[in-house]
Amino acid sequence: MSASAKVRELLSARDLAGIETWAREDGRALRELSGLLFEEDELLRWRAIEALGRAAAIKAEADLEPVRNLLRRLFFSMNEDSGSIGWHAPEAIGEVLARVPALLDEYGVILAGFLHQPPFEQGTHWALARLAPLRPELFQEQVPALRASLGSPDPFLRGHAAAALRALEPGAEEAIRPLETDPAQLRVYDFASGTIQETSVAALARGLTER
């Protein structure tokens, strides 16, 4: 079985233990998983993002440099000069940093700079909602931009801005409150079940959607 076929099989089964074992044994694991960020199948792509975070954590046990190299490649893919835009690089960067928090100081603020830069708004809002509870002090400068997103016509941005602000700014409750009854629907990856779920802006704003 080729490496690409093997990793697709592991992701289809959501065999997280198998992913971690494979990542320990295969020096190409990070590159192989990052290649699946271009996958059209939404569920497979999200499982690749989840697996990339776990594989990065495995690599970081011995050396942070392979993870730094991965993050540099992902950021480069968000540059128009890269030749192939990494549409879902922010989600991957966010998940890697969530699993390797030792690199948050180096890369967290860089990622936050894409909060309102198309086409990365959704991915960066998701990433900040994922990372804000880990290091709220690191993202304080993003509070005004996240507050602005509470009024976005995009429910994905509204909901994830509210989720991030819950962790970053205790005084944001009044600004978030109108979204606690916002019924607009959006799709999110549920790390508990490994499936794509429908949720609402209200659920995110009230902290009812698991991050």
Summary of the structure (lengths in Angstrom):
residues: 211
radius of gyration: 16.8
end to end distance: 34.1
largest distance: 55.1
contacts: 682
relative contact order: 0.09
helix: 70%
strand: 6%
